[in-house]
Amino acid sequence: MINKFDENPSDELRAFQIWLILISKALNRQTVTYKILGKMLGFKGYGVFAGILDHIRIYCILNKLPPLTALVVNQVTGLPGEGLGLLDKKLNSAREIIYNYDWYNIIPPTPEQLMREREKGIKKGI
């Protein structure tokens, strides 16, 4: 039987799904808007990403990876959400690092790993 992401939509499972999307965007030197990402995931509203993307943000910090969440941007400003990306002056150089990182050479974190790392990060105040 095939399992689907929307059958058990926990935040950490959705974060894993977004990880897969973002590394493909990085390979193609692209960003993705919150709106398009929401459509890709089948979401029917806004404001649902902060907690989910936080799993990825913290995982990247704790594992010294480029800030993958900086590829998710507001469709009007072209900037990542506050706290999920970088300051404007560092954004272009950070994206180059993200685009050039060998994402397909690392095994993606499991939903469980994303959840554990987020809990660690929250305890550390990240």
MIDOSE-1310 file (N, C-alpha, C; in nm, 2 decimals, decimal comma, always signed):
residues 126
mink	+0,08/-0,12/+0,00/+0,00/+0,00/+0,00/+0,09/+0,12/+0,00; +0,05/+0,22/-0,07/+0,12/+0,35/-0,08/+0,07/+0,44/+0,03; +0,17/+0,50/+0,11/+0,13/+0,60/+0,21/+0,14/+0,73/+0,15; +0,06/+0,82/+0,20/+0,05/+0,96/+0,15/+0,07/+1,06/+0,26
fden	+0,14/+1,17/+0,23/+0,17/+1,27/+0,33/+0,04/+1,32/+0,40; -0,07/+1,34/+0,33/-0,18/+1,40/+0,39/-0,27/+1,30/+0,47; -0,23/+1,17/+0,48/-0,30/+1,08/+0,56/-0,26/+1,09/+0,71; -0,14/+1,14/+0,74/-0,10/+1,16/+0,88/-0,02/+1,29/+0,88
psde	-0,09/+1,40/+0,87/-0,01/+1,53/+0,85/+0,05/+1,59/+0,97; +0,14/+1,52/+1,04/+0,20/+1,58/+1,16/+0,30/+1,69/+1,11; +0,33/+1,78/+1,19/+0,43/+1,89/+1,15/+0,56/+1,83/+1,11; +0,61/+1,73/+1,18/+0,74/+1,68/+1,14/+0,74/+1,60/+1,01
lraf	+0,62/+1,54/+0,98/+0,61/+1,47/+0,85/+0,60/+1,57/+0,74; +0,53/+1,68/+0,76/+0,52/+1,79/+0,66/+0,65/+1,86/+0,64; +0,73/+1,87/+0,75/+0,87/+1,93/+0,74/+0,95/+1,84/+0,65; +0,94/+1,71/+0,67/+1,02/+1,61/+0,58/+0,98/+1,63/+0,44
qiwl	+0,85/+1,65/+0,41/+0,80/+1,67/+0,28/+0,85/+1,80/+0,22; +0,85/+1,91/+0,30/+0,91/+2,03/+0,26/+1,06/+2,02/+0,23; +1,13/+1,95/+0,32/+1,27/+1,93/+0,30/+1,30/+1,88/+0,15; +1,22/+1,78/+0,11/+1,24/+1,72/-0,02/+1,21/+1,82/-0,13
ilis	+1,11/+1,91/-0,11/+1,08/+2,01/-0,21/+1,19/+2,11/-0,21; +1,24/+2,16/-0,09/+1,34/+2,26/-0,09/+1,48/+2,22/-0,15; +1,51/+2,09/-0,13/+1,64/+2,05/-0,18/+1,63/+2,05/-0,34; +1,52/+2,02/-0,39/+1,50/+2,02/-0,54/+1,50/+2,16/-0,59
kaln	+1,45/+2,25/-0,51/+1,45/+2,40/-0,54/+1,60/+2,45/-0,54; +1,67/+2,40/-0,44/+1,81/+2,44/-0,43/+1,89/+2,39/-0,55; +1,87/+2,27/-0,59/+1,94/+2,22/-0,71/+1,91/+2,30/-0,83; +1,79/+2,35/-0,85/+1,75/+2,43/-0,96/+1,76/+2,58/-0,94
rqtv	+1,83/+2,62/-0,83/+1,86/+2,76/-0,80/+1,73/+2,84/-0,80; +1,63/+2,79/-0,73/+1,50/+2,85/-0,72/+1,46/+2,88/-0,58; +1,36/+2,97/-0,57/+1,29/+2,99/-0,44/+1,15/+2,94/-0,46; +1,07/+2,94/-0,36/+0,93/+2,90/-0,37/+0,85/+2,99/-0,27
tyki	+0,74/+3,04/-0,32/+0,66/+3,13/-0,24/+0,58/+3,04/-0,14; +0,54/+3,11/-0,03/+0,45/+3,04/+0,07/+0,33/+2,99/+0,00; +0,27/+3,07/-0,09/+0,15/+3,04/-0,16/+0,16/+2,91/-0,24; +0,27/+2,91/-0,32/+0,29/+2,79/-0,41/+0,32/+2,67/-0,32
lgkm	+0,40/+2,68/-0,22/+0,43/+2,57/-0,13/+0,30/+2,52/-0,07; +0,22/+2,61/-0,03/+0,09/+2,57/+0,03/+0,01/+2,49/-0,07; +0,01/+2,53/-0,19/-0,07/+2,46/-0,30/+0,00/+2,32/-0,32; +0,13/+2,31/-0,32/+0,20/+2,18/-0,34/+0,16/+2,08/-0,23
lgfk	+0,14/+2,14/-0,11/+0,10/+2,05/+0,01/-0,05/+2,03/+0,03; -0,13/+2,10/-0,05/-0,27/+2,09/-0,04/-0,33/+2,17/+0,07; -0,26/+2,27/+0,12/-0,31/+2,35/+0,23/-0,42/+2,45/+0,18; -0,51/+2,48/+0,26/-0,62/+2,57/+0,22/-0,62/+2,70/+0,30
gygv	-0,50/+2,75/+0,35/-0,50/+2,87/+0,42/-0,36/+2,92/+0,44; -0,34/+3,03/+0,51/-0,21/+3,09/+0,52/-0,18/+3,08/+0,67; -0,05/+3,11/+0,70/+0,00/+3,12/+0,84/+0,02/+2,98/+0,90; +0,04/+2,88/+0,81/+0,05/+2,74/+0,87/+0,20/+2,69/+0,86
fagi	+0,29/+2,77/+0,82/+0,42/+2,73/+0,79/+0,52/+2,75/+0,90; +0,50/+2,84/+0,99/+0,61/+2,88/+1,09/+0,66/+2,76/+1,17; +0,57/+2,69/+1,23/+0,60/+2,57/+1,31/+0,67/+2,46/+1,23; +0,61/+2,44/+1,11/+0,66/+2,33/+1,02/+0,81/+2,37/+0,98
ldhi	+0,82/+2,49/+0,93/+0,96/+2,53/+0,88/+1,06/+2,54/+0,99; +1,01/+2,56/+1,11/+1,10/+2,57/+1,22/+1,18/+2,44/+1,24; +1,11/+2,33/+1,21/+1,18/+2,20/+1,22/+1,31/+2,20/+1,13; +1,29/+2,25/+1,01/+1,40/+2,25/+0,91/+1,51/+2,36/+0,96
riyc	+1,46/+2,47/+1,00/+1,55/+2,58/+1,04/+1,64/+2,53/+1,15; +1,58/+2,47/+1,25/+1,66/+2,43/+1,37/+1,75/+2,31/+1,33; +1,70/+2,22/+1,25/+1,79/+2,11/+1,20/+1,91/+2,16/+1,13; +1,89/+2,26/+1,04/+2,01/+2,31/+0,97/+2,11/+2,38/+1,06
ilnk	+2,06/+2,46/+1,16/+2,15/+2,52/+1,26/+2,23/+2,42/+1,34; +2,16/+2,32/+1,39/+2,22/+2,23/+1,48/+2,32/+2,14/+1,41; +2,30/+2,12/+1,28/+2,38/+2,03/+1,20/+2,48/+2,11/+1,10; +2,48/+2,24/+1,13/+2,57/+2,33/+1,05/+2,55/+2,31/+0,90
lppl	+2,43/+2,32/+0,86/+2,39/+2,31/+0,72/+2,35/+2,46/+0,68; +2,35/+2,49/+0,55/+2,30/+2,62/+0,50/+2,15/+2,63/+0,54; +2,11/+2,75/+0,56/+1,97/+2,78/+0,60/+1,86/+2,75/+0,49; +1,83/+2,63/+0,47/+1,74/+2,59/+0,36/+1,61/+2,66/+0,36
talv	+1,56/+2,70/+0,48/+1,43/+2,77/+0,48/+1,44/+2,91/+0,42; +1,56/+2,96/+0,39/+1,57/+3,09/+0,32/+1,52/+3,09/+0,18; +1,49/+2,97/+0,13/+1,43/+2,95/-0,01/+1,28/+2,97/-0,01; +1,21/+2,98/+0,10/+1,07/+3,00/+0,11/+1,05/+3,15/+0,13
vnqv	+0,98/+3,21/+0,03/+0,97/+3,35/+0,03/+0,83/+3,40/+0,02; +0,81/+3,53/+0,06/+0,68/+3,60/+0,04/+0,67/+3,64/-0,10; +0,56/+3,62/-0,16/+0,55/+3,65/-0,31/+0,56/+3,80/-0,34; +0,53/+3,88/-0,25/+0,54/+4,03/-0,27/+0,68/+4,08/-0,25
tglp	+0,74/+4,04/-0,14/+0,87/+4,10/-0,10/+0,99/+4,01/-0,16; +0,96/+3,89/-0,18/+1,07/+3,80/-0,23/+1,16/+3,76/-0,11; +1,12/+3,79/+0,01/+1,20/+3,76/+0,13/+1,15/+3,65/+0,21; +1,23/+3,57/+0,28/+1,18/+3,47/+0,37/+1,11/+3,53/+0,49
gegl	+1,03/+3,45/+0,56/+0,97/+3,50/+0,68/+1,06/+3,53/+0,79; +1,02/+3,62/+0,87/+1,11/+3,67/+0,98/+1,15/+3,55/+1,07; +1,27/+3,53/+1,10/+1,32/+3,42/+1,18/+1,35/+3,29/+1,10; +1,31/+3,28/+0,98/+1,33/+3,16/+0,90/+1,44/+3,17/+0,80
glld	+1,48/+3,29/+0,77/+1,58/+3,31/+0,67/+1,70/+3,39/+0,73; +1,73/+3,49/+0,65/+1,85/+3,58/+0,69/+1,81/+3,72/+0,66; +1,89/+3,81/+0,72/+1,88/+3,95/+0,69/+1,90/+3,98/+0,54; +1,84/+4,08/+0,49/+1,85/+4,12/+0,35/+1,99/+4,12/+0,30
kkln	+2,08/+4,18/+0,38/+2,22/+4,20/+0,33/+2,30/+4,07/+0,32; +2,25/+3,97/+0,38/+2,32/+3,84/+0,37/+2,25/+3,74/+0,28; +2,13/+3,77/+0,24/+2,04/+3,68/+0,17/+2,10/+3,62/+0,04; +2,15/+3,71/-0,04/+2,21/+3,66/-0,17/+2,33/+3,57/-0,15
sare	+2,42/+3,60/-0,06/+2,53/+3,51/-0,04/+2,49/+3,38/+0,02; +2,39/+3,39/+0,11/+2,34/+3,27/+0,18/+2,27/+3,18/+0,07; +2,20/+3,24/-0,02/+2,13/+3,16/-0,12/+2,23/+3,09/-0,21; +2,34/+3,16/-0,24/+2,45/+3,09/-0,32/+2,50/+2,97/-0,25
iiyn	+2,52/+2,98/-0,12/+2,57/+2,87/-0,04/+2,47/+2,76/-0,04; +2,34/+2,79/-0,03/+2,23/+2,69/-0,03/+2,23/+2,62/-0,17; +2,23/+2,70/-0,27/+2,23/+2,65/-0,41/+2,35/+2,56/-0,44; +2,46/+2,59/-0,39/+2,58/+2,51/-0,42/+2,61/+2,39/-0,32
ydwy	+2,53/+2,38/-0,22/+2,55/+2,27/-0,13/+2,51/+2,14/-0,19; +2,58/+2,03/-0,16/+2,55/+1,90/-0,21/+2,44/+1,83/-0,13; +2,31/+1,88/-0,14/+2,20/+1,83/-0,06/+2,17/+1,68/-0,09; +2,20/+1,64/-0,21/+2,17/+1,50/-0,25/+2,27/+1,40/-0,20
niip	+2,38/+1,45/-0,14/+2,48/+1,36/-0,08/+2,46/+1,33/+0,06; +2,36/+1,39/+0,12/+2,32/+1,36/+0,26/+2,19/+1,29/+0,27; +2,18/+1,20/+0,36/+2,05/+1,13/+0,38/+1,95/+1,23/+0,45; +1,84/+1,25/+0,39/+1,74/+1,35/+0,45/+1,71/+1,31/+0,60
ptpe	+1,69/+1,40/+0,68/+1,65/+1,37/+0,82/+1,51/+1,31/+0,82; +1,49/+1,21/+0,90/+1,35/+1,15/+0,91/+1,26/+1,25/+0,99; +1,13/+1,23/+0,98/+1,04/+1,31/+1,06/+1,08/+1,31/+1,21; +1,11/+1,19/+1,26/+1,15/+1,18/+1,40/+1,28/+1,26/+1,43
qlmr	+1,37/+1,26/+1,34/+1,50/+1,34/+1,37/+1,46/+1,48/+1,37; +1,38/+1,53/+1,28/+1,34/+1,67/+1,27/+1,27/+1,71/+1,40; +1,19/+1,62/+1,45/+1,11/+1,65/+1,58/+1,21/+1,66/+1,69; +1,30/+1,56/+1,70/+1,40/+1,56/+1,82/+1,49/+1,68/+1,81
erek	+1,54/+1,72/+1,69/+1,63/+1,83/+1,68/+1,56/+1,96/+1,71; +1,43/+1,97/+1,67/+1,35/+2,09/+1,71/+1,34/+2,10/+1,86; +1,31/+1,99/+1,92/+1,30/+2,00/+2,07/+1,43/+2,04/+2,13; +1,54/+1,99/+2,08/+1,67/+2,03/+2,13/+1,70/+2,18/+2,11
gikk	+1,66/+2,22/+1,99/+1,68/+2,36/+1,96/+1,60/+2,46/+2,04; +1,48/+2,42/+2,07/+1,39/+2,50/+2,15/+1,45/+2,51/+2,30; +1,50/+2,40/+2,35/+1,56/+2,40/+2,48/+1,68/+2,49/+2,49; +1,75/+2,50/+2,37/+1,87/+2,58/+2,37/+1,84/+2,72/+2,33
gi	+1,71/+2,75/+2,30/+1,67/+2,89/+2,27/+1,71/+2,93/+2,13; +1,72/+2,83/+2,04/+1,75/+2,86/+1,90/+1,62/+2,90/+1,82
